[in-house]
Amino acid sequence: MCAARRERSVFLALLPWPERVRVARALRTETVGGLVLLAAAVVALVWANTPWSGAYEQLRDAHFGIAALGLDLSVGHWTADGLLTVFFLVAGIELKRELVVGELRTPATAALPVVAALCGMAVPAGVYLATVGLGGGSTEGWAVPMATDIAFALAVLAVLSTHLPSALRAFLLTLAVVDDLGAILVIAVFFTSDLNPAALAGAVAGLAVFHLLQRFRVRGWWWYVPLGLVIWALMYNGGVHATVAGVAMGLILRTTPHEGEDASPGERTEHLLRPVSAGVAVPLFALFAAGVSVSGDALGAVFTQPEPLGVVLGLVLGKTVGIFAGTYLAARFTRARLNPDLAWADVFALAVLAGIGFTVALLIGELAFTDPAAAEHIKAAVLIGSLTAATVAALLIKRRNGVYRRLVEAENRDEDADGIPDVYQRAVLGDDGA
């Protein structure tokens, strides 16, 4: 019991073996997806700045769908409201798992990542508001620099060939999960228009049926897929951003297996949809959202107009200060002891890396700025801010990569070749691994 209390009091300590296996599996998929996302963003930028940019705009703005159901949308709109629903469904499942069996299940373990994430959302918003307040700009984009893009961040780590310890990667993942919840709450509360009570009531009724199917252990995709599509369409027509439907269904899915089940419905759904989310949905959204004209005027506007400048400063400075200060203060308040193998410089580097706010930042930017010219400037600001954060984080992380390599080698050493690292076997025998 004393050993357990001491282990919980260590911030960024060695993860329990089952948790490490789960995190490694999730981050492996997100890393591959992040590389695809990075490639899609590069293709979009190149395509939008070539003589064939007109074809890009025509494809992005081409409409299709069922007009009678209010679903005649452009390709870009379908990727933002349709495909990103899969991304938020996976995020909802991950959040539910964290709340039930993960880092967020108890106040003691949840305090650090939740405080860090909340500060990492509040401070960037404050930086944006201060910037536009001084420059006389619009406050509409306050939520743009709030979210961290875990896939893009992991892609940066993969490109750098870093050896970030699993505890740091897990902390980054938890930050992103809480960030995603904050982002969807912001979208649901602040970016709704022309509410249709009847359609919303239908969506709520559909979610109630979804919950009953879970409660009575009904299995079979033929129940859930049509119902999910109906809930999504009703949510969209109800005036609430359709991605809210994805998070709601993710939170309803059960994440603990019942007796006789190999895996819970949430685990099975996440296993099926995470590759689709990371490898298809998010990259396609990036392909049609990141096509920004990189002209001298556009780049100049990023640093001369208060709204895009606020986004850049929010991502680069606000995220770093918010997450690092929130983590440091929460650790002191909870009397948590930093893993002696790491330093606060490592937390600072992670805070800088969290300034990569690509996918959700682009989505909120599109919702906040309806004027095409203003939206283009915000997109450019998101790209520049994320690129700046990635570059600074890369320098900080590479500087410590020798330390990380030694820690990862120790974490993975398996001299008896039984598939379980030796450090976990020592922990079972009474050594806490420190």
DONU-709663 format. One record per residue: x, y, z of N, C-alpha, C in turn. Coordinates in steps of 0.02 Angstrom, whole numbers, padded with zeros to 5 digits, always signed. Example, Ala and Ser with C-alpha at 12.3 -4.5 7.8 and 13.67 -1.06 7.14 Angstrom:
2
+00660-00284+00390+00615-00225+00390+00660-00165+00390
+00642-00112+00354+00684-00053+00357+00645+00002+00394
// end
This chain:
434
+00042-00060+00000+00000+00000+00000+00043+00062+00000
+00096+00063+00042+00141+00121+00044+00176+00130-00022
+00197+00073-00052+00231+00077-00118+00184+00107-00170
+00119+00088-00167+00071+00114-00215+00063+00189-00207
+00059+00213-00143+00053+00285-00132+00115+00321-00157
+00174+00292-00145+00235+00324-00167+00238+00327-00244
+00215+00274-00278+00216+00273-00350+00169+00325-00379
+00109+00333-00349+00062+00382-00374+00088+00453-00363
+00131+00462-00313+00156+00529-00299+00212+00550-00346
+00236+00504-00388+00290+00520-00434+00260+00540-00501
+00274+00602-00521+00248+00628-00585+00293+00603-00642
+00262+00578-00695+00297+00550-00753+00338+00489-00735
+00311+00448-00689+00344+00386-00670+00333+00333-00723
+00365+00275-00713+00356+00219-00759+00282+00199-00761
+00255+00191-00821+00185+00172-00827+00175+00099-00807
+00117+00082-00778+00100+00011-00767+00101-00025-00835
+00119-00089-00833+00129-00126-00896+00066-00127-00940
+00006-00142-00914-00053-00142-00958-00065-00073-00989
-00055-00020-00950-00064+00048-00975-00012+00064-01029
+00049+00041-01018+00101+00055-01067+00086+00020-01133
+00061-00042-01130+00044-00079-01191-00011-00043-01229
-00062-00020-01192-00118+00015-01224-00095+00081-01256
-00055+00119-01219-00031+00184-01244+00013+00173-01305
+00057+00124-01302+00101+00110-01359+00061+00092-01422
+00008+00052-01413-00033+00032-01469-00069+00093-01499
-00097+00135-01456-00132+00195-01480-00085+00244-01514
-00027+00255-01484+00019+00304-01512+00052+00279-01576
+00058+00213-01583+00086+00186-01645+00040+00204-01704
-00025+00195-01694-00073+00212-01747-00073+00287-01760
-00073+00327-01706-00074+00400-01714-00010+00425-01748
+00046+00393-01735+00108+00414-01766+00106+00403-01841
+00084+00344-01862+00077+00330-01934+00027+00379-01965
-00030+00389-01931-00079+00436-01955-00052+00507-01959
-00010+00525-01910+00020+00591-01910+00066+00602-01969
+00102+00550-01989+00145+00556-02048+00102+00565-02111
+00046+00529-02115+00000+00538-02172-00030+00608-02170
-00047+00631-02110-00073+00699-02102-00023+00751-02125
+00040+00742-02105+00092+00788-02126+00099+00790-02202
+00097+00731-02233+00101+00727-02306+00041+00761-02339
-00019+00751-02311-00079+00782-02339-00075+00858-02334
-00049+00884-02278-00042+00956-02270+00007+00985-02321
+00062+00949-02332+00112+00972-02381+00082+00972-02451
+00046+00919-02468+00013+00916-02534-00036+00974-02542
-00075+00988-02491-00124+01043-02494-00089+01110-02506
-00035+01122-02468+00001+01185-02475+00032+01192-02544
+00063+01139-02568+00094+01141-02634+00041+01151-02688
-00012+01112-02683-00066+01114-02734-00097+01184-02736
-00109+01214-02679-00142+01279-02676-00097+01336-02698
-00032+01322-02708+00014+01375-02729+00048+01359-02795
+00012+01322-02837+00036+01306-02904-00014+01333-02955
+00002+01331-03019-00046+01353-03070-00111+01312-03070
-00111+01255-03036-00171+01212-03033-00212+01225-02970
-00201+01282-02938-00239+01298-02878-00314+01304-02891
-00332+01324-02952-00403+01327-02969-00437+01259-02965
-00401+01206-02986-00429+01139-02982-00438+01118-02909
-00391+01138-02867-00396+01123-02795-00459+01155-02767
-00471+01219-02782-00529+01254-02756-00594+01225-02783
-00594+01206-02847-00654+01176-02876-00671+01110-02843
-00620+01069-02830-00633+01005-02797-00656+01016-02725
-00624+01061-02689-00642+01075-02620-00713+01102-02615
-00735+01143-02663-00800+01175-02660-00855+01138-02697
-00838+01081-02728-00889+01042-02764-00940+01014-02715
-01004+01018-02732-01058+00997-02687-01086+00929-02709
-01106+00890-02659-01143+00829-02671-01180+00811-02607
-01228+00768-02612-01267+00747-02553-01341+00746-02568
-01381+00741-02516-01454+00737-02522-01483+00803-02499
-01502+00845-02547-01526+00912-02530-01590+00909-02489
-01633+00860-02502-01697+00855-02467-01687+00844-02392
-01630+00815-02373-01615+00804-02302-01570+00858-02273
-01559+00911-02312-01515+00964-02288-01442+00944-02288
-01423+00897-02330-01355+00870-02329-01321+00877-02397
-01335+00932-02432-01300+00948-02494-01240+00992-02477
-01182+00960-02465-01124+00995-02438-01066+00993-02487
-01019+01040-02478-00958+01039-02518-00912+00984-02493
-00862+00967-02534-00814+00915-02514-00778+00936-02450
-00757+01000-02447-00725+01024-02386-00770+01020-02326
-00834+01035-02336-00883+01033-02282-00894+00961-02259
-00897+00914-02305-00906+00844-02287-00847+00819-02245
-00786+00840-02262-00729+00817-02224-00730+00847-02153
-00752+00910-02147-00753+00943-02082-00809+00918-02037
-00869+00911-02066-00927+00891-02026-00938+00816-02026
-00916+00782-02078-00928+00710-02083-00869+00669-02058
-00813+00674-02094-00756+00631-02077-00728+00647-02008
-00727+00711-01988-00700+00727-01922-00744+00700-01866
-00806+00681-01881-00848+00649-01831-00817+00583-01808
-00784+00548-01855-00749+00486-01837-00692+00501-01789
-00655+00555-01803-00600+00576-01760-00626+00590-01689
-00682+00627-01684-00709+00644-01618-00743+00584-01585
-00767+00537-01624-00793+00475-01594-00738+00437-01559
-00680+00430-01592-00623+00397-01561-00600+00436-01500
-00600+00503-01504-00580+00545-01447-00628+00535-01389
-00693+00528-01404-00742+00516-01352-00731+00449-01317
-00715+00398-01356-00700+00332-01326-00639+00336-01281
-00587+00370-01306-00526+00377-01267-00538+00415-01202
-00579+00468-01207-00595+00506-01146-00634+00462-01097
-00683+00424-01122-00722+00380-01078-00676+00329-01044
-00630+00301-01081-00584+00253-01052-00541+00285-00998
-00516+00346-01012-00475+00381-00962-00516+00395-00899
-00580+00412-00907-00622+00428-00850-00640+00366-00809
-00644+00309-00843-00666+00247-00809-00607+00208-00780
-00555+00197-00819-00500+00155-00797-00432+00187-00806
-00428+00247-00833-00364+00277-00848-00342+00330-00798
-00302+00377-00822-00271+00428-00780-00322+00475-00749
-00381+00481-00778-00430+00529-00754-00483+00499-00708
-00473+00436-00687-00526+00402-00649-00530+00426-00576
-00475+00452-00549-00476+00476-00480-00450+00547-00478
-00473+00588-00431-00449+00657-00427-00373+00662-00419
-00344+00615-00383-00272+00619-00370-00232+00611-00435
-00251+00563-00477-00214+00552-00539-00235+00601-00594
-00296+00627-00589-00322+00671-00641-00298+00743-00632
-00279+00761-00571-00265+00832-00556-00212+00861-00602
-00155+00827-00609-00101+00855-00648-00118+00864-00722
-00139+00811-00758-00154+00821-00829-00213+00868-00841
-00263+00865-00797-00322+00909-00808-00303+00982-00797
-00267+00997-00743-00246+01066-00731-00200+01090-00787
-00154+01048-00807-00108+01066-00861-00146+01081-00926
-00195+01037-00942-00233+01046-01003-00277+01108-01000
-00309+01120-00942-00352+01179-00935-00312+01243-00941
-00254+01244-00909-00210+01303-00916-00185+01309-00988
-00173+01252-01020-00151+01252-01089-00206+01273-01137
-00268+01277-01116-00322+01304-01157-00337+01376-01138
-00335+01392-01073-00354+01459-01050-00302+01511-01069
-00238+01495-01059-00186+01545-01072-00181+01563-01146
-00182+01514-01193-00182+01534-01264-00242+01578-01282
-00301+01562-01255-00359+01604-01268-00348+01674-01240
-00319+01678-01180-00304+01743-01151-00253+01782-01192
-00202+01748-01217-00151+01781-01259-00184+01808-01322
-00228+01769-01352-00263+01792-01413-00304+01854-01397
-00344+01851-01344-00387+01907-01326-00346+01970-01310
-00290+01962-01276-00247+02019-01261-00219+02049-01325
-00200+02006-01372-00171+02031-01435-00222+02069-01475
-00282+02041-01484-00332+02077-01523-00359+02137-01485
-00357+02134-01418-00378+02192-01379-00331+02251-01390
-00266+02238-01391-00217+02291-01403-00219+02315-01476
-00233+02268-01521-00233+02286-01593-00299+02306-01621
-00352+02302-01580-00418+02321-01604-00448+02271-01652
-00435+02207-01642-00461+02156-01687-00523+02121-01660
-00544+02069-01696-00604+02031-01677-00587+01978-01625
-00632+01969-01577-00622+01918-01525-00648+01850-01546
-00676+01844-01606-00709+01782-01627-00662+01721-01627
-00598+01732-01637-00552+01675-01643-00518+01654-01579
-00546+01672-01522-00513+01658-01458-00500+01583-01447
-00542+01541-01476-00535+01469-01463-00488+01434-01512
-00465+01469-01564-00423+01437-01615-00359+01407-01586
-00321+01442-01544-00257+01414-01521-00262+01368-01460
-00322+01344-01444-00331+01306-01382-00311+01233-01386
-00318+01201-01444-00313+01128-01447-00244+01105-01471
-00223+01047-01445-00161+01014-01466-00177+00959-01516
-00137+00954-01569-00145+00902-01620-00096+00846-01604
-00121+00793-01572-00078+00738-01550-00046+00703-01610
-00083+00693-01665-00056+00657-01722+00002+00696-01753
-00007+00761-01762+00046+00802-01791+00107+00803-01746
+00096+00809-01680+00152+00809-01632+00191+00744-01636
+00155+00688-01640+00189+00623-01644+00225+00615-01710
+00198+00644-01763+00232+00642-01828+00298+00679-01824
+00299+00736-01789+00361+00773-01779+00412+00729-01742
+00390+00695-01689+00435+00652-01652+00461+00595-01696
+00418+00569-01739+00439+00514-01783+00491+00538-01833
+00480+00597-01861+00527+00624-01910+00594+00637-01877
+00593+00659-01814+00655+00672-01777+00691+00609-01754
+00656+00552-01757+00683+00488-01732+00702+00495-01658
+00658+00524-01619+00672+00534-01548+00656+00471-01509
+00679+00469-01446+00667+00412-01401+00630+00437-01339
+00576+00473-01349+00539+00501-01293+00512+00444-01249
+00525+00445-01183+00500+00392-01138+00424+00387-01141
+00399+00328-01125+00327+00315-01130+00287+00360-01083
+00314+00377-01025+00277+00420-00979+00264+00489-01008
+00314+00517-01043+00305+00582-01075+00255+00578-01132
+00258+00524-01171+00210+00515-01226+00139+00507-01198
+00132+00470-01144+00066+00460-01114+00039+00525-01087
+00082+00566-01057+00059+00631-01031+00036+00675-01088
+00072+00674-01144+00052+00713-01203-00016+00688-01229
-00025+00621-01229-00089+00593-01252-00146+00614-01207
-00136+00613-01141-00188+00633-01095-00205+00707-01103
-00154+00749-01112-00166+00819-01125-00210+00828-01186
-00195+00791-01239-00233+00797-01301-00305+00774-01292
-00315+00721-01251-00383+00696-01239-00425+00750-01204
-00398+00781-01152-00434+00834-01117-00444+00894-01162
-00393+00910-01203-00399+00963-01252-00457+00951-01300
-00463+00889-01324-00517+00873-01371-00585+00883-01339
-00592+00864-01275-00655+00876-01240-00669+00951-01236
-00618+00990-01218-00628+01062-01215-00647+01091-01282
-00616+01067-01335-00631+01092-01402-00703+01076-01422
-00725+01015-01408-00793+00998-01429-00845+01036-01387
-00830+01050-01324-00875+01091-01283-00879+01162-01311
-00821+01188-01331-00820+01255-01361-00861+01256-01425
-00851+01206-01467-00888+01202-01530-00963+01197-01517
-00982+01154-01468-01053+01144-01454-01086+01206-01425
-01050+01242-01382-01080+01298-01346-01077+01363-01387
-01020+01376-01419-01008+01441-01449-01017+01443-01524
-01019+01386-01557-01024+01386-01629-01086+01348-01652
-01143+01366-01624-01208+01339-01645-01247+01396-01677
-01289+01379-01725-01328+01430-01759-01394+01400-01783
-01446+01441-01782-01511+01421-01809-01532+01353-01781
-01539+01349-01716-01556+01286-01684-01625+01262-01707
-01629+01197-01721-01691+01165-01740-01711+01118-01684
-01756+01138-01639-01773+01097-01581-01796+01027-01599
-01835+01020-01652-01861+00954-01671-01804+00907-01690
-01757+00932-01731-01701+00890-01752-01657+00873-01692
-01645+00921-01648-01605+00908-01589-01638+00857-01543
-01704+00862-01536-01741+00813-01496-01734+00743-01526
-01735+00740-01593-01726+00676-01626-01656+00648-01614
-01605+00692-01615-01536+00670-01601-01530+00644-01530
-01560+00679-01482-01558+00657-01412-01594+00590-01405
-01651+00582-01439-01687+00518-01437-01644+00462-01466
-01608+00477-01520-01564+00428-01550-01508+00408-01503
-01480+00457-01467-01428+00441-01418-01455+00399-01360
-01518+00411-01342-01549+00371-01290-01556+00298-01313
-01576+00288-01375-01581+00220-01403-01511+00189-01405
-01461+00228-01424-01392+00205-01426-01371+00180-01356
-01389+00219-01305-01373+00200-01236-01408+00135-01216
-01472+00128-01235-01509+00067-01218-01479+00006-01252
-01458+00014-01314-01426-00042-01349-01362-00064-01312
-01325-00015-01286-01265-00032-01247-01283-00066-01182
-01334-00039-01149-01353-00065-01084-01376-00138-01089
-01411-00154-01142-01436-00223-01150-01389-00267-01191
-01328-00243-01199-01274-00281-01232-01293-00304-01302
-01327-00263-01339-01344-00279-01408-01281-00271-01451
-01264-00321-01490-01206-00319-01532-01226-00322-01605
-01181-00299-01648-01195-00300-01719-01191-00230-01749
-01148-00221-01798-01138-00155-01829-01202-00132-01863
-01245-00179-01886-01306-00160-01922-01355-00121-01877
-01346-00125-01811-01385-00083-01766-01354-00014-01760
-01289-00012-01749-01256+00050-01729-01239+00096-01787
-01218+00069-01843-01199+00112-01899-01258+00153-01926
-01315+00121-01943-01372+00162-01965-01396+00211-01912
-01397+00189-01849-01419+00234-01795-01370+00292-01788
-01305+00278-01793-01256+00331-01788-01262+00382-01844
-01276+00359-01905-01286+00404-01961-01347+00449-01951
-01400+00419-01924-01461+00458-01911-01447+00511-01858
-01413+00492-01804-01396+00539-01751-01354+00596-01779
-01305+00579-01820-01261+00629-01850-01301+00678-01893
-01345+00652-01936-01385+00695-01980-01432+00740-01941
-01463+00713-01889-01508+00754-01847-01469+00807-01809
-01410+00789-01784-01369+00839-01749-01349+00895-01796
-01329+00877-01857-01310+00928-01905-01368+00974-01921
-01426+00945-01935-01485+00986-01952-01513+01022-01891
-01492+01000-01831-01515+01034-01770-01478+01099-01756
-01425+01113-01795-01388+01175-01786-01326+01168-01742
-01316+01110-01712-01256+01097-01672-01205+01063-01718
-01141+01081-01711-01091+01052-01755-01094+00975-01750
-01095+00943-01808-01108+00871-01811-01056+00829-01775
-00995+00855-01766-00944+00816-01731-00963+00803-01658
-01008+00844-01630-01032+00833-01562-01064+00764-01556
-01097+00742-01610-01128+00676-01610-01076+00621-01600
-01017+00630-01631-00964+00580-01624-00941+00574-01552
-00928+00631-01519-00906+00629-01450-00959+00598-01405
-01022+00617-01417-01077+00591-01375-01081+00515-01380
-01077+00488-01440-01080+00415-01449-01018+00382-01418
-00960+00414-01425-00900+00386-01395-00905+00382-01319
-00935+00433-01288-00942+00433-01215-00994+00382-01192
-01042+00365-01235-01092+00315-01217-01065+00244-01221
-01021+00232-01269-00995+00164-01277-00960+00139-01214
-00975+00078-01195-00946+00048-01135-00873+00031-01147
-00829+00047-01099-00757+00036-01108-00729-00016-01059
-00772-00048-01021-00749-00103-00978-00785-00167-00999
-00749-00222-01011-00782-00283-01033-00822-00316-00978
-00879-00343-00998-00919-00384-00952-00893-00455-00951
-00918-00494-00906-00897-00564-00901-00911-00601-00966
-00862-00636-00991-00869-00673-01053-00848-00634-01115
-00832-00569-01107-00811-00528-01164-00735-00523-01166
-00707-00531-01224-00635-00522-01232-00616-00448-01232
-00662-00407-01258-00650-00335-01260-00716-00299-01255
-00715-00238-01230-00776-00199-01223-00797-00171-01291
-00859-00149-01299-00880-00117-01362-00837-00057-01381
-00819-00018-01331-00776+00040-01344-00709+00020-01372
-00679-00032-01342-00614-00056-01365-00618-00083-01437
-00672-00122-01451-00679-00149-01518-00689-00093-01569
-00731-00044-01551-00744+00012-01597-00682+00053-01608
-00645+00066-01554-00584+00105-01561-00533+00069-01604
-00528+00003-01594-00481-00037-01633-00496-00033-01708
-00561-00032-01725-00581-00028-01795-00575+00042-01824
-00592+00093-01784-00598+00160-01811-00535+00203-01803
-00491+00187-01756-00432+00230-01747-00390+00233-01810
-00377+00177-01845-00339+00182-01908-00376+00224-01960
-00443+00218-01963-00482+00258-02010-00477+00332-01992
-00482+00347-01928-00477+00416-01905-00409+00446-01920
-00356+00410-01898-00289+00437-01905-00262+00435-01976
-00282+00383-02014-00253+00374-02080-00295+00400-02137
-00360+00413-02126-00404+00434-02180-00440+00500-02163
-00478+00500-02108-00522+00557-02093-00482+00621-02083
-00434+00619-02037-00396+00680-02021-00352+00703-02080
-00316+00658-02115-00278+00680-02173-00321+00711-02228
-00380+00682-02241-00423+00711-02293-00449+00780-02272
-00465+00788-02207-00484+00854-02183-00426+00903-02194
-00365+00882-02178-00307+00925-02187-00297+00943-02260
-00309+00895-02304-00299+00906-02375-00343+00963-02400
-00404+00968-02374-00450+01019-02398-00454+01080-02352
-00418+01079-02296-00419+01136-02251-00354+01174-02250
-00299+01142-02269-00233+01173-02263-00209+01204-02327
-00250+01206-02378-00230+01236-02442-00233+01311-02439
-00180+01341-02413-00177+01414-02403-00127+01444-02453
-00145+01500-02481-00100+01536-02526-00044+01568-02486
+00017+01546-02499+00075+01571-02462+00108+01628-02501
+00072+01683-02507+00099+01742-02541+00130+01789-02489
+00168+01837-02514+00198+01886-02469+00146+01924-02430
+00091+01942-02464+00038+01979-02429+00006+01937-02374
-00006+01872-02390-00038+01828-02341+00007+01819-02279
+00072+01807-02292+00118+01799-02236+00126+01864-02196
+00127+01920-02232+00131+01984-02198+00071+01997-02154
+00012+01976-02176-00049+01986-02137-00047+01948-02072
-00013+01891-02072-00009+01851-02010+00024+01890-01954
+00072+01932-01971+00110+01967-01919+00090+02041-01913
+00044+02064-01954+00023+02134-01950-00050+02141-01929
-00091+02089-01938-00160+02092-01917-00168+02058-01849
-00208+02086-01804-00210+02060-01735-00237+01990-01729
-00286+01971-01771-00317+01905-01763-00267+01848-01779
-00235+01847-01838-00186+01793-01850-00126+01797-01804
-00104+01858-01787-00048+01865-01740-00066+01835-01672
-00128+01847-01650-00151+01818-01587-00151+01743-01588
-00167+01713-01646-00165+01640-01653-00094+01614-01647
-00047+01646-01682+00023+01624-01680+00050+01629-01609
+00039+01687-01577+00064+01696-01508+00030+01648-01460
-00035+01636-01471-00071+01589-01427-00043+01519-01431
-00027+01496-01492+00000+01429-01500+00071+01423-01474
+00113+01471-01491+00184+01465-01474+00198+01485-01402
+00172+01541-01380+00185+01565-01312+00132+01541-01263
+00068+01549-01281+00014+01532-01235+00013+01460-01215
+00021+01414-01263+00022+01343-01248+00081+01326-01202
+00139+01352-01219+00199+01336-01180+00192+01359-01108
+00174+01422-01099+00167+01450-01032+00111+01416-00994
+00054+01406-01027-00004+01377-00994+00009+01306-00969
+00034+01263-01012+00045+01193-00993+00102+01187-00943
+00157+01222-00954+00214+01215-00908+00196+01243-00839
+00168+01303-00837+00150+01334-00773+00097+01293-00737
+00047+01270-00775-00006+01230-00745+00020+01165-00716
+00065+01132-00753+00095+01070-00729+00138+01082-00667
+00179+01133-00669+00224+01147-00613+00185+01164-00550
+00135+01207-00556+00095+01227-00498+00054+01169-00471
+00025+01129-00517-00014+01071-00495+00030+01020-00459
+00091+01010-00484+00137+00963-00452+00155+00987-00381
+00166+01052-00375+00182+01079-00309+00121+01075-00262
+00062+01089-00289+00002+01089-00248-00015+01018-00224
-00005+00968-00268-00021+00899-00250+00039+00863-00218
+00093+00899-00211+00154+00871-00181+00182+00812-00221
+00170+00814-00286+00197+00761-00329+00272+00773-00339
+00308+00718-00344+00381+00721-00353+00397+00702-00425
+00433+00746-00460+00451+00732-00529+00497+00671-00532
+00485+00629-00581+00528+00571-00592+00601+00593-00591
+00642+00566-00547+00712+00589-00541+00752+00578-00605
+00730+00535-00650+00765+00524-00712+00751+00579-00763
+00702+00621-00749+00683+00675-00795+00694+00742-00761
+00685+00796-00799+00693+00864-00774+00635+00906-00797
+00626+00964-00765+00572+01009-00786+00583+01035-00857
+00645+01032-00880+00659+01051-00949+00622+01004-00998
+00613+00941-00978+00576+00894-01020+00502+00912-01023
+00474+00933-00967+00404+00955-00967+00397+01018-01009
+00446+01063-01005+00444+01124-01045+00445+01108-01120
+00487+01061-01140+00490+01041-01211+00424+01012-01233
+00393+00972-01189+00327+00943-01206+00274+00998-01212
+00278+01049-01169+00231+01105-01173+00239+01143-01239
+00301+01151-01262+00312+01184-01326+00283+01141-01383
+00295+01075-01379+00270+01030-01430+00193+01032-01434
+00160+01043-01377+00087+01046-01376+00060+01108-01412
+00105+01154-01431+00083+01211-01470+00067+01195-01542
+00077+01132-01561+00056+01110-01628-00020+01100-01625
-00058+01144-01654-00131+01143-01648-00165+01138-01714
-00147+01091-01755-00166+01090-01826-00240+01075-01838
-00261+01014-01828-00327+00992-01852-00385+01031-01821
-00391+01028-01754-00447+01061-01721-00442+01137-01727
-00381+01163-01727-00372+01236-01736-00398+01258-01804
-00384+01220-01856-00410+01236-01923-00486+01232-01924
-00514+01181-01890-00586+01174-01889-00619+01233-01854
-00594+01252-01796-00624+01308-01759-00613+01373-01797
-00556+01380-01831-00544+01439-01872-00595+01447-01927
-00614+01390-01959-00665+01393-02011-00733+01413-01982
-00748+01390-01921-00812+01406-01890-00814+01478-01866
-00757+01504-01842-00755+01570-01812-00753+01626-01864
-00722+01613-01921-00714+01666-01971-00747+01644-02036
-00804+01674-02050-00842+01656-02110-00818+01694-02172
-00784+01751-02161-00757+01789-02218-00698+01750-02247
-00699+01734-02313-00646+01692-02342-00576+01720-02332
-00567+01786-02340-00500+01815-02333-00476+01808-02262
-00519+01824-02213-00500+01818-02143-00485+01745-02125
-00525+01699-02151-00514+01628-02138-00447+01604-02165
-00428+01629-02224-00364+01610-02253-00306+01634-02209
-00312+01695-02183-00259+01722-02139-00254+01681-02075
-00311+01659-02047-00310+01619-01986-00279+01551-02000
-00295+01521-02058-00264+01457-02076-00188+01465-02081
-00166+01519-02114-00094+01530-02120-00063+01539-02051
-00098+01572-02006-00072+01581-01938-00067+01515-01901
-00116+01471-01910-00113+01405-01878-00053+01366-01904
-00042+01368-01970+00014+01332-01999+00081+01360-01974
+00087+01427-01973+00150+01458-01951+00161+01445-01877
+00109+01453-01836+00115+01441-01765+00134+01369-01750
+00102+01322-01784+00117+01251-01773+00187+01234-01796
+00208+01262-01853+00275+01249-01878+00328+01278-01830
+00315+01338-01803+00362+01368-01756+00367+01326-01693
+00310+01305-01666+00310+01263-01606+00347+01198-01618
+00335+01168-01676+00369+01105-01693+00444+01114-01698
+00466+01169-01728+00538+01181-01736+00572+01192-01669
+00543+01234-01626+00573+01247-01560+00573+01183-01518
+00516+01146-01519+00513+01084-01481+00565+01033-01506
+00575+01031-01572+00624+00984-01600+00694+00999-01573
+00712+01063-01569+00778+01081-01543+00785+01062-01469
+00733+01074-01430+00735+01058-01359+00738+00982-01347
+00698+00945-01385+00695+00873-01375+00759+00839-01399
+00785+00860-01457+00847+00830-01482+00905+00842-01434
+00903+00900-01399+00955+00915-01350+00957+00865-01293
+00899+00836-01277+00894+00788-01222+00887+00716-01246
+00895+00706-01311+00879+00640-01339+00927+00586-01313
+00988+00604-01295+01033+00554-01266+01007+00527-01201
+00980+00572-01159+00950+00550-01096+00890+00505-01110
+00847+00525-01158+00788+00486-01174+00807+00417-01200
+00860+00414-01240+00881+00349-01268+00899+00301-01212
+00936+00324-01162+00956+00281-01107+00895+00258-01067
+00847+00303-01056+00786+00285-01019+00745+00234-01057
+00737+00244-01122+00698+00197-01162+00732+00129-01166
+00797+00128-01172+00834+00064-01172+00823+00027-01107
+00824+00063-01051+00812+00032-00986+00740+00007-00980
+00693+00046-01007+00622+00025-01005+00610-00038-01046
+00647-00046-01101+00634-00101-01147+00679-00161-01138
+00728-00157-01093+00775-00212-01085+00739-00275-01062
+00750-00330-01098+00716-00393-01083+00767-00449-01090
+00809-00457-01040+00865-00504-01044+00842-00577-01044
+00785-00591-01012+00761-00661-01012+00715-00675-01071
+00703-00625-01115+00666-00634-01177+00596-00665-01166
+00563-00643-01113+00495-00669-01100+00440-00622-01125
+00459-00568-01159+00410-00522-01186+00390-00466-01139
+00413-00468-01077+00398-00416-01028+00464-00385-01005
+00472-00319-01012+00535-00288-00991+00553-00305-00919
+00618-00310-00906+00641-00330-00840+00621-00281-00785
+00614-00217-00801+00598-00168-00750+00530-00183-00719
+00483-00212-00758+00418-00229-00730+00421-00291-00686
+00465-00336-00703+00473-00395-00660+00505-00376-00594
+00551-00328-00596+00581-00305-00533+00528-00271-00490
+00483-00235-00523+00429-00202-00485+00385-00253-00449
+00372-00309-00483+00330-00361-00452+00365-00390-00392
+00432-00394-00396+00471-00423-00341+00482-00375-00283
+00456-00313-00291+00461-00266-00235+00501-00204-00250
+00535-00202-00308+00573-00142-00327+00526-00096-00364
+00521-00032-00344+00474+00014-00376+00499+00040-00443
+00556+00018-00465+00580+00037-00531+00618+00101-00532
+00618+00139-00477+00655+00202-00476+00729+00188-00473
// end
